[in-house]
């Protein structure tokens, strides 16, 4: 299930979970919010699990 998951994807996931938003995770990682969002969407697609509820302002 975790085959092919990169360290970058895991770092991004942890930053988003710790910070509480993709924008804050982007600031922490010095990346654009869109890059964080895309990285996490790719991770979710790769492992076929929804990691964040995107129905509200903060995931």
CHARMM internal coordinates of N, CA and C (Angstrom, degrees):
IC EDIT
DIST 1 N 1 CA 1.4449
DIST 1 CA 1 C 1.5262
ANGL 1 N 1 CA 1 C 111.33
DIST 1 C 2 N 1.3139
ANGL 1 CA 1 C 2 N 117.52
DIHE 1 N 1 CA 1 C 2 N -37.09
DIST 2 N 2 CA 1.4589
ANGL 1 C 2 N 2 CA 120.40
DIHE 1 CA 1 C 2 N 2 CA -178.24
DIST 2 CA 2 C 1.5220
ANGL 2 N 2 CA 2 C 112.54
DIHE 1 C 2 N 2 CA 2 C -97.08
DIST 2 C 3 N 1.3308
ANGL 2 CA 2 C 3 N 117.03
DIHE 2 N 2 CA 2 C 3 N 7.35
DIST 3 N 3 CA 1.4641
ANGL 2 C 3 N 3 CA 119.75
DIHE 2 CA 2 C 3 N 3 CA 176.63
DIST 3 CA 3 C 1.5164
ANGL 3 N 3 CA 3 C 109.30
DIHE 2 C 3 N 3 CA 3 C -61.66
DIST 3 C 4 N 1.3004
ANGL 3 CA 3 C 4 N 116.45
DIHE 3 N 3 CA 3 C 4 N 130.37
DIST 4 N 4 CA 1.4499
ANGL 3 C 4 N 4 CA 121.02
DIHE 3 CA 3 C 4 N 4 CA 177.28
DIST 4 CA 4 C 1.5116
ANGL 4 N 4 CA 4 C 114.76
DIHE 3 C 4 N 4 CA 4 C 86.70
DIST 4 C 5 N 1.3221
ANGL 4 CA 4 C 5 N 118.11
DIHE 4 N 4 CA 4 C 5 N -2.35
DIST 5 N 5 CA 1.4639
ANGL 4 C 5 N 5 CA 120.78
DIHE 4 CA 4 C 5 N 5 CA 176.50
DIST 5 CA 5 C 1.5243
ANGL 5 N 5 CA 5 C 107.74
DIHE 4 C 5 N 5 CA 5 C -77.64
DIST 5 C 6 N 1.3191
ANGL 5 CA 5 C 6 N 115.86
DIHE 5 N 5 CA 5 C 6 N 126.92
DIST 6 N 6 CA 1.4644
ANGL 5 C 6 N 6 CA 119.54
DIHE 5 CA 5 C 6 N 6 CA -175.04
DIST 6 CA 6 C 1.5330
ANGL 6 N 6 CA 6 C 111.38
DIHE 5 C 6 N 6 CA 6 C -90.14
DIST 6 C 7 N 1.3119
ANGL 6 CA 6 C 7 N 114.35
DIHE 6 N 6 CA 6 C 7 N 161.69
DIST 7 N 7 CA 1.4626
ANGL 6 C 7 N 7 CA 120.48
DIHE 6 CA 6 C 7 N 7 CA 175.16
DIST 7 CA 7 C 1.5284
ANGL 7 N 7 CA 7 C 109.91
DIHE 6 C 7 N 7 CA 7 C -62.81
DIST 7 C 8 N 1.3191
ANGL 7 CA 7 C 8 N 116.67
DIHE 7 N 7 CA 7 C 8 N -35.33
DIST 8 N 8 CA 1.4605
ANGL 7 C 8 N 8 CA 120.71
DIHE 7 CA 7 C 8 N 8 CA 178.63
DIST 8 CA 8 C 1.5329
ANGL 8 N 8 CA 8 C 110.37
DIHE 7 C 8 N 8 CA 8 C -62.06
DIST 8 C 9 N 1.3141
ANGL 8 CA 8 C 9 N 117.36
DIHE 8 N 8 CA 8 C 9 N -42.92
DIST 9 N 9 CA 1.4603
ANGL 8 C 9 N 9 CA 120.57
DIHE 8 CA 8 C 9 N 9 CA 177.97
DIST 9 CA 9 C 1.5265
ANGL 9 N 9 CA 9 C 110.78
DIHE 8 C 9 N 9 CA 9 C -63.03
DIST 9 C 10 N 1.3140
ANGL 9 CA 9 C 10 N 116.86
DIHE 9 N 9 CA 9 C 10 N -41.85
DIST 10 N 10 CA 1.4657
ANGL 9 C 10 N 10 CA 120.18
DIHE 9 CA 9 C 10 N 10 CA 179.32
DIST 10 CA 10 C 1.5222
ANGL 10 N 10 CA 10 C 111.58
DIHE 9 C 10 N 10 CA 10 C -66.88
DIST 10 C 11 N 1.3281
ANGL 10 CA 10 C 11 N 117.75
DIHE 10 N 10 CA 10 C 11 N -42.17
DIST 11 N 11 CA 1.4743
ANGL 10 C 11 N 11 CA 121.11
DIHE 10 CA 10 C 11 N 11 CA 176.64
DIST 11 CA 11 C 1.5247
ANGL 11 N 11 CA 11 C 111.08
DIHE 10 C 11 N 11 CA 11 C -60.89
DIST 11 C 12 N 1.3189
ANGL 11 CA 11 C 12 N 115.73
DIHE 11 N 11 CA 11 C 12 N -40.90
DIST 12 N 12 CA 1.4621
ANGL 11 C 12 N 12 CA 120.60
DIHE 11 CA 11 C 12 N 12 CA -179.94
DIST 12 CA 12 C 1.5186
ANGL 12 N 12 CA 12 C 110.49
DIHE 11 C 12 N 12 CA 12 C -66.21
DIST 12 C 13 N 1.3286
ANGL 12 CA 12 C 13 N 117.15
DIHE 12 N 12 CA 12 C 13 N -42.83
DIST 13 N 13 CA 1.4584
ANGL 12 C 13 N 13 CA 121.36
DIHE 12 CA 12 C 13 N 13 CA 178.01
DIST 13 CA 13 C 1.5328
ANGL 13 N 13 CA 13 C 110.88
DIHE 12 C 13 N 13 CA 13 C -61.14
DIST 13 C 14 N 1.3110
ANGL 13 CA 13 C 14 N 116.80
DIHE 13 N 13 CA 13 C 14 N -46.49
DIST 14 N 14 CA 1.4662
ANGL 13 C 14 N 14 CA 121.19
DIHE 13 CA 13 C 14 N 14 CA -179.12
DIST 14 CA 14 C 1.5242
ANGL 14 N 14 CA 14 C 110.60
DIHE 13 C 14 N 14 CA 14 C -63.75
DIST 14 C 15 N 1.3230
ANGL 14 CA 14 C 15 N 117.25
DIHE 14 N 14 CA 14 C 15 N -42.37
DIST 15 N 15 CA 1.4672
ANGL 14 C 15 N 15 CA 120.38
DIHE 14 CA 14 C 15 N 15 CA 179.15
DIST 15 CA 15 C 1.5244
ANGL 15 N 15 CA 15 C 110.70
DIHE 14 C 15 N 15 CA 15 C -62.64
DIST 15 C 16 N 1.3200
ANGL 15 CA 15 C 16 N 117.78
DIHE 15 N 15 CA 15 C 16 N -43.36
DIST 16 N 16 CA 1.4646
ANGL 15 C 16 N 16 CA 121.11
DIHE 15 CA 15 C 16 N 16 CA -179.91
DIST 16 CA 16 C 1.5264
ANGL 16 N 16 CA 16 C 110.80
DIHE 15 C 16 N 16 CA 16 C -65.50
DIST 16 C 17 N 1.3116
ANGL 16 CA 16 C 17 N 116.68
DIHE 16 N 16 CA 16 C 17 N -41.29
DIST 17 N 17 CA 1.4686
ANGL 16 C 17 N 17 CA 120.16
DIHE 16 CA 16 C 17 N 17 CA 179.31
DIST 17 CA 17 C 1.5284
ANGL 17 N 17 CA 17 C 110.56
DIHE 16 C 17 N 17 CA 17 C -66.94
DIST 17 C 18 N 1.3168
ANGL 17 CA 17 C 18 N 117.29
DIHE 17 N 17 CA 17 C 18 N -43.14
DIST 18 N 18 CA 1.4713
ANGL 17 C 18 N 18 CA 121.43
DIHE 17 CA 17 C 18 N 18 CA -179.94
DIST 18 CA 18 C 1.5272
ANGL 18 N 18 CA 18 C 112.18
DIHE 17 C 18 N 18 CA 18 C -66.80
DIST 18 C 19 N 1.3181
ANGL 18 CA 18 C 19 N 116.30
DIHE 18 N 18 CA 18 C 19 N -42.89
DIST 19 N 19 CA 1.4631
ANGL 18 C 19 N 19 CA 121.17
DIHE 18 CA 18 C 19 N 19 CA -174.36
DIST 19 CA 19 C 1.5243
ANGL 19 N 19 CA 19 C 112.92
DIHE 18 C 19 N 19 CA 19 C -82.24
DIST 19 C 20 N 1.3167
ANGL 19 CA 19 C 20 N 117.50
DIHE 19 N 19 CA 19 C 20 N -25.26
DIST 20 N 20 CA 1.4583
ANGL 19 C 20 N 20 CA 120.35
DIHE 19 CA 19 C 20 N 20 CA 178.39
DIST 20 CA 20 C 1.5147
ANGL 20 N 20 CA 20 C 115.45
DIHE 19 C 20 N 20 CA 20 C 86.11
DIST 20 C 21 N 1.3309
ANGL 20 CA 20 C 21 N 116.94
DIHE 20 N 20 CA 20 C 21 N 0.92
DIST 21 N 21 CA 1.4642
ANGL 20 C 21 N 21 CA 119.84
DIHE 20 CA 20 C 21 N 21 CA 176.07
DIST 21 CA 21 C 1.5223
ANGL 21 N 21 CA 21 C 109.09
DIHE 20 C 21 N 21 CA 21 C -158.04
DIST 21 C 22 N 1.3341
ANGL 21 CA 21 C 22 N 114.75
DIHE 21 N 21 CA 21 C 22 N 155.39
DIST 22 N 22 CA 1.4535
ANGL 21 C 22 N 22 CA 119.94
DIHE 21 CA 21 C 22 N 22 CA 178.80
DIST 22 CA 22 C 1.5264
ANGL 22 N 22 CA 22 C 110.66
DIHE 21 C 22 N 22 CA 22 C -71.31
DIST 22 C 23 N 1.3202
ANGL 22 CA 22 C 23 N 116.98
DIHE 22 N 22 CA 22 C 23 N -33.37
DIST 23 N 23 CA 1.4685
ANGL 22 C 23 N 23 CA 120.38
DIHE 22 CA 22 C 23 N 23 CA 178.78
DIST 23 CA 23 C 1.5256
ANGL 23 N 23 CA 23 C 110.80
DIHE 22 C 23 N 23 CA 23 C -65.30
DIST 23 C 24 N 1.3249
ANGL 23 CA 23 C 24 N 116.43
DIHE 23 N 23 CA 23 C 24 N -45.81
DIST 24 N 24 CA 1.4629
ANGL 23 C 24 N 24 CA 120.40
DIHE 23 CA 23 C 24 N 24 CA 178.87
DIST 24 CA 24 C 1.5223
ANGL 24 N 24 CA 24 C 110.86
DIHE 23 C 24 N 24 CA 24 C -65.36
DIST 24 C 25 N 1.3173
ANGL 24 CA 24 C 25 N 116.96
DIHE 24 N 24 CA 24 C 25 N -38.17
DIST 25 N 25 CA 1.4688
ANGL 24 C 25 N 25 CA 120.38
DIHE 24 CA 24 C 25 N 25 CA 176.76
DIST 25 CA 25 C 1.5194
ANGL 25 N 25 CA 25 C 109.85
DIHE 24 C 25 N 25 CA 25 C -63.11
DIST 25 C 26 N 1.3233
ANGL 25 CA 25 C 26 N 116.64
DIHE 25 N 25 CA 25 C 26 N -40.16
DIST 26 N 26 CA 1.4618
ANGL 25 C 26 N 26 CA 120.44
DIHE 25 CA 25 C 26 N 26 CA 177.56
DIST 26 CA 26 C 1.5161
ANGL 26 N 26 CA 26 C 112.01
DIHE 25 C 26 N 26 CA 26 C -61.63
DIST 26 C 27 N 1.3290
ANGL 26 CA 26 C 27 N 116.49
DIHE 26 N 26 CA 26 C 27 N -42.59
DIST 27 N 27 CA 1.4655
ANGL 26 C 27 N 27 CA 119.60
DIHE 26 CA 26 C 27 N 27 CA 177.55
DIST 27 CA 27 C 1.5273
ANGL 27 N 27 CA 27 C 110.72
DIHE 26 C 27 N 27 CA 27 C -62.91
DIST 27 C 28 N 1.3219
ANGL 27 CA 27 C 28 N 115.88
DIHE 27 N 27 CA 27 C 28 N -43.24
DIST 28 N 28 CA 1.4700
ANGL 27 C 28 N 28 CA 120.19
DIHE 27 CA 27 C 28 N 28 CA -179.86
DIST 28 CA 28 C 1.5291
ANGL 28 N 28 CA 28 C 111.46
DIHE 27 C 28 N 28 CA 28 C -62.53
DIST 28 C 29 N 1.3380
ANGL 28 CA 28 C 29 N 115.78
DIHE 28 N 28 CA 28 C 29 N -39.81
DIST 29 N 29 CA 1.4677
ANGL 28 C 29 N 29 CA 120.97
DIHE 28 CA 28 C 29 N 29 CA -177.12
DIST 29 CA 29 C 1.5282
ANGL 29 N 29 CA 29 C 112.79
DIHE 28 C 29 N 29 CA 29 C -91.34
DIST 29 C 30 N 1.3503
ANGL 29 CA 29 C 30 N 115.65
DIHE 29 N 29 CA 29 C 30 N -1.62
DIST 30 N 30 CA 1.4671
ANGL 29 C 30 N 30 CA 122.11
DIHE 29 CA 29 C 30 N 30 CA -176.77
DIST 30 CA 30 C 1.5211
ANGL 30 N 30 CA 30 C 111.43
DIHE 29 C 30 N 30 CA 30 C 58.38
DIST 30 C 31 N 1.3340
ANGL 30 CA 30 C 31 N 114.47
DIHE 30 N 30 CA 30 C 31 N 49.99
DIST 31 N 31 CA 1.4657
ANGL 30 C 31 N 31 CA 122.51
DIHE 30 CA 30 C 31 N 31 CA 178.06
DIST 31 CA 31 C 1.5148
ANGL 31 N 31 CA 31 C 108.89
DIHE 30 C 31 N 31 CA 31 C -136.04
DIST 31 C 32 N 1.3025
ANGL 31 CA 31 C 32 N 115.43
DIHE 31 N 31 CA 31 C 32 N 159.45
DIST 32 N 32 CA 1.4613
ANGL 31 C 32 N 32 CA 120.15
DIHE 31 CA 31 C 32 N 32 CA 176.06
DIST 32 CA 32 C 1.5325
ANGL 32 N 32 CA 32 C 109.55
DIHE 31 C 32 N 32 CA 32 C -69.63
DIST 32 C 33 N 1.3154
ANGL 32 CA 32 C 33 N 115.43
DIHE 32 N 32 CA 32 C 33 N 149.59
DIST 33 N 33 CA 1.4700
ANGL 32 C 33 N 33 CA 120.94
DIHE 32 CA 32 C 33 N 33 CA 177.93
DIST 33 CA 33 C 1.5222
ANGL 33 N 33 CA 33 C 110.38
DIHE 32 C 33 N 33 CA 33 C -56.90
DIST 33 C 34 N 1.3172
ANGL 33 CA 33 C 34 N 117.36
DIHE 33 N 33 CA 33 C 34 N -37.80
DIST 34 N 34 CA 1.4669
ANGL 33 C 34 N 34 CA 120.33
DIHE 33 CA 33 C 34 N 34 CA -178.90
DIST 34 CA 34 C 1.5283
ANGL 34 N 34 CA 34 C 111.84
DIHE 33 C 34 N 34 CA 34 C -64.48
DIST 34 C 35 N 1.3221
ANGL 34 CA 34 C 35 N 117.15
DIHE 34 N 34 CA 34 C 35 N -33.45
DIST 35 N 35 CA 1.4706
ANGL 34 C 35 N 35 CA 120.97
DIHE 34 CA 34 C 35 N 35 CA 177.68
DIST 35 CA 35 C 1.5262
ANGL 35 N 35 CA 35 C 109.71
DIHE 34 C 35 N 35 CA 35 C -68.28
DIST 35 C 36 N 1.3231
ANGL 35 CA 35 C 36 N 116.80
DIHE 35 N 35 CA 35 C 36 N -41.74
DIST 36 N 36 CA 1.4641
ANGL 35 C 36 N 36 CA 121.23
DIHE 35 CA 35 C 36 N 36 CA 177.43
DIST 36 CA 36 C 1.5244
ANGL 36 N 36 CA 36 C 109.56
DIHE 35 C 36 N 36 CA 36 C -61.85
DIST 36 C 37 N 1.3108
ANGL 36 CA 36 C 37 N 116.49
DIHE 36 N 36 CA 36 C 37 N -47.55
DIST 37 N 37 CA 1.4650
ANGL 36 C 37 N 37 CA 121.45
DIHE 36 CA 36 C 37 N 37 CA -179.48
DIST 37 CA 37 C 1.5306
ANGL 37 N 37 CA 37 C 111.40
DIHE 36 C 37 N 37 CA 37 C -59.97
DIST 37 C 38 N 1.3231
ANGL 37 CA 37 C 38 N 116.28
DIHE 37 N 37 CA 37 C 38 N -45.22
DIST 38 N 38 CA 1.4653
ANGL 37 C 38 N 38 CA 120.48
DIHE 37 CA 37 C 38 N 38 CA -179.53
DIST 38 CA 38 C 1.5244
ANGL 38 N 38 CA 38 C 111.34
DIHE 37 C 38 N 38 CA 38 C -67.12
DIST 38 C 39 N 1.3229
ANGL 38 CA 38 C 39 N 117.34
DIHE 38 N 38 CA 38 C 39 N -40.77
DIST 39 N 39 CA 1.4683
ANGL 38 C 39 N 39 CA 120.94
DIHE 38 CA 38 C 39 N 39 CA 178.20
DIST 39 CA 39 C 1.5234
ANGL 39 N 39 CA 39 C 110.56
DIHE 38 C 39 N 39 CA 39 C -60.20
DIST 39 C 40 N 1.3370
ANGL 39 CA 39 C 40 N 116.56
DIHE 39 N 39 CA 39 C 40 N -43.64
DIST 40 N 40 CA 1.4650
ANGL 39 C 40 N 40 CA 120.15
DIHE 39 CA 39 C 40 N 40 CA -179.53
DIST 40 CA 40 C 1.5159
ANGL 40 N 40 CA 40 C 111.92
DIHE 39 C 40 N 40 CA 40 C -71.42
DIST 40 C 41 N 1.3233
ANGL 40 CA 40 C 41 N 117.76
DIHE 40 N 40 CA 40 C 41 N -35.97
DIST 41 N 41 CA 1.4688
ANGL 40 C 41 N 41 CA 120.31
DIHE 40 CA 40 C 41 N 41 CA 175.91
DIST 41 CA 41 C 1.5245
ANGL 41 N 41 CA 41 C 110.41
DIHE 40 C 41 N 41 CA 41 C -63.71
DIST 41 C 42 N 1.3271
ANGL 41 CA 41 C 42 N 116.72
DIHE 41 N 41 CA 41 C 42 N -39.91
DIST 42 N 42 CA 1.4640
ANGL 41 C 42 N 42 CA 120.31
DIHE 41 CA 41 C 42 N 42 CA 176.85
DIST 42 CA 42 C 1.5200
ANGL 42 N 42 CA 42 C 111.26
DIHE 41 C 42 N 42 CA 42 C -64.66
DIST 42 C 43 N 1.3266
ANGL 42 CA 42 C 43 N 116.55
DIHE 42 N 42 CA 42 C 43 N -41.71
DIST 43 N 43 CA 1.4598
ANGL 42 C 43 N 43 CA 120.77
DIHE 42 CA 42 C 43 N 43 CA 178.09
DIST 43 CA 43 C 1.5292
ANGL 43 N 43 CA 43 C 110.38
DIHE 42 C 43 N 43 CA 43 C -61.57
DIST 43 C 44 N 1.3211
ANGL 43 CA 43 C 44 N 116.56
DIHE 43 N 43 CA 43 C 44 N -47.25
DIST 44 N 44 CA 1.4653
ANGL 43 C 44 N 44 CA 120.35
DIHE 43 CA 43 C 44 N 44 CA 179.04
DIST 44 CA 44 C 1.5263
ANGL 44 N 44 CA 44 C 111.27
DIHE 43 C 44 N 44 CA 44 C -59.65
DIST 44 C 45 N 1.3083
ANGL 44 CA 44 C 45 N 116.80
DIHE 44 N 44 CA 44 C 45 N -41.50
DIST 45 N 45 CA 1.4591
ANGL 44 C 45 N 45 CA 120.28
DIHE 44 CA 44 C 45 N 45 CA 178.31
DIST 45 CA 45 C 1.5180
ANGL 45 N 45 CA 45 C 112.29
DIHE 44 C 45 N 45 CA 45 C -66.42
DIST 45 C 46 N 1.2972
ANGL 45 CA 45 C 46 N 115.71
DIHE 45 N 45 CA 45 C 46 N -37.19
DIST 46 N 46 CA 1.4630
ANGL 45 C 46 N 46 CA 121.43
DIHE 45 CA 45 C 46 N 46 CA -179.14
DIST 46 CA 46 C 1.5288
ANGL 46 N 46 CA 46 C 111.49
DIHE 45 C 46 N 46 CA 46 C -65.65
DIST 46 C 47 N 1.3245
ANGL 46 CA 46 C 47 N 116.87
DIHE 46 N 46 CA 46 C 47 N -43.31
DIST 47 N 47 CA 1.4675
ANGL 46 C 47 N 47 CA 119.70
DIHE 46 CA 46 C 47 N 47 CA -176.97
DIST 47 CA 47 C 1.5270
ANGL 47 N 47 CA 47 C 112.30
DIHE 46 C 47 N 47 CA 47 C -97.95
DIST 47 C 48 N 1.3521
ANGL 47 CA 47 C 48 N 115.85
DIHE 47 N 47 CA 47 C 48 N -1.90
DIST 48 N 48 CA 1.4638
ANGL 47 C 48 N 48 CA 121.95
DIHE 47 CA 47 C 48 N 48 CA 176.93
DIST 48 CA 48 C 1.5342
ANGL 48 N 48 CA 48 C 112.36
DIHE 47 C 48 N 48 CA 48 C 57.92
DIST 48 C 49 N 1.3365
ANGL 48 CA 48 C 49 N 115.16
DIHE 48 N 48 CA 48 C 49 N 42.10
DIST 49 N 49 CA 1.4633
ANGL 48 C 49 N 49 CA 121.83
DIHE 48 CA 48 C 49 N 49 CA 178.27
DIST 49 CA 49 C 1.5247
ANGL 49 N 49 CA 49 C 108.09
DIHE 48 C 49 N 49 CA 49 C -139.05
DIST 49 C 50 N 1.3286
ANGL 49 CA 49 C 50 N 116.57
DIHE 49 N 49 CA 49 C 50 N 132.11
DIST 50 N 50 CA 1.4624
ANGL 49 C 50 N 50 CA 120.04
DIHE 49 CA 49 C 50 N 50 CA 175.10
DIST 50 CA 50 C 1.5194
ANGL 50 N 50 CA 50 C 108.08
DIHE 49 C 50 N 50 CA 50 C -80.48
DIST 50 C 51 N 1.3280
ANGL 50 CA 50 C 51 N 116.72
DIHE 50 N 50 CA 50 C 51 N 116.08
DIST 51 N 51 CA 1.4623
ANGL 50 C 51 N 51 CA 122.01
DIHE 50 CA 50 C 51 N 51 CA -176.74
DIST 51 CA 51 C 1.5235
ANGL 51 N 51 CA 51 C 112.57
DIHE 50 C 51 N 51 CA 51 C -91.27
DIST 51 C 52 N 1.3272
ANGL 51 CA 51 C 52 N 116.33
DIHE 51 N 51 CA 51 C 52 N -26.30
DIST 52 N 52 CA 1.4692
ANGL 51 C 52 N 52 CA 120.93
DIHE 51 CA 51 C 52 N 52 CA -177.42
DIST 52 CA 52 C 1.5251
ANGL 52 N 52 CA 52 C 109.46
DIHE 51 C 52 N 52 CA 52 C -131.91
DIST 52 C 53 N 1.3321
ANGL 52 CA 52 C 53 N 114.77
DIHE 52 N 52 CA 52 C 53 N 141.07
DIST 53 N 53 CA 1.4616
ANGL 52 C 53 N 53 CA 121.83
DIHE 52 CA 52 C 53 N 53 CA 172.26
DIST 53 CA 53 C 1.5236
ANGL 53 N 53 CA 53 C 107.29
DIHE 52 C 53 N 53 CA 53 C -87.71
DIST 53 C 54 N 1.3156
ANGL 53 CA 53 C 54 N 116.81
DIHE 53 N 53 CA 53 C 54 N 113.90
DIST 54 N 54 CA 1.4566
ANGL 53 C 54 N 54 CA 121.13
DIHE 53 CA 53 C 54 N 54 CA -176.01
DIST 54 CA 54 C 1.5368
ANGL 54 N 54 CA 54 C 112.39
DIHE 53 C 54 N 54 CA 54 C -98.56
DIST 54 C 55 N 1.3168
ANGL 54 CA 54 C 55 N 118.04
DIHE 54 N 54 CA 54 C 55 N 17.58
DIST 55 N 55 CA 1.4683
ANGL 54 C 55 N 55 CA 120.97
DIHE 54 CA 54 C 55 N 55 CA -176.62
DIST 55 CA 55 C 1.5224
ANGL 55 N 55 CA 55 C 112.93
DIHE 54 C 55 N 55 CA 55 C -78.43
DIST 55 C 56 N 1.3209
ANGL 55 CA 55 C 56 N 117.79
DIHE 55 N 55 CA 55 C 56 N -14.66
DIST 56 N 56 CA 1.4568
ANGL 55 C 56 N 56 CA 120.37
DIHE 55 CA 55 C 56 N 56 CA 178.72
DIST 56 CA 56 C 1.5227
ANGL 56 N 56 CA 56 C 109.73
DIHE 55 C 56 N 56 CA 56 C -119.46
DIST 56 C 57 N 1.3156
ANGL 56 CA 56 C 57 N 115.23
DIHE 56 N 56 CA 56 C 57 N -178.18
DIST 57 N 57 CA 1.4641
ANGL 56 C 57 N 57 CA 120.54
DIHE 56 CA 56 C 57 N 57 CA -177.39
DIST 57 CA 57 C 1.5312
ANGL 57 N 57 CA 57 C 111.82
DIHE 56 C 57 N 57 CA 57 C -62.15
DIST 57 C 58 N 1.3107
ANGL 57 CA 57 C 58 N 117.03
DIHE 57 N 57 CA 57 C 58 N -40.80
DIST 58 N 58 CA 1.4677
ANGL 57 C 58 N 58 CA 121.19
DIHE 57 CA 57 C 58 N 58 CA -178.97
DIST 58 CA 58 C 1.5212
ANGL 58 N 58 CA 58 C 109.45
DIHE 57 C 58 N 58 CA 58 C -111.45
DIST 58 C 59 N 1.3255
ANGL 58 CA 58 C 59 N 116.24
DIHE 58 N 58 CA 58 C 59 N 129.87
DIST 59 N 59 CA 1.4814
ANGL 58 C 59 N 59 CA 119.50
DIHE 58 CA 58 C 59 N 59 CA -179.51
DIST 59 CA 59 C 1.5194
ANGL 59 N 59 CA 59 C 112.07
DIHE 58 C 59 N 59 CA 59 C -71.52
END
COOR INIT
IC SEED 1 N 1 CA 1 C
IC BUILD
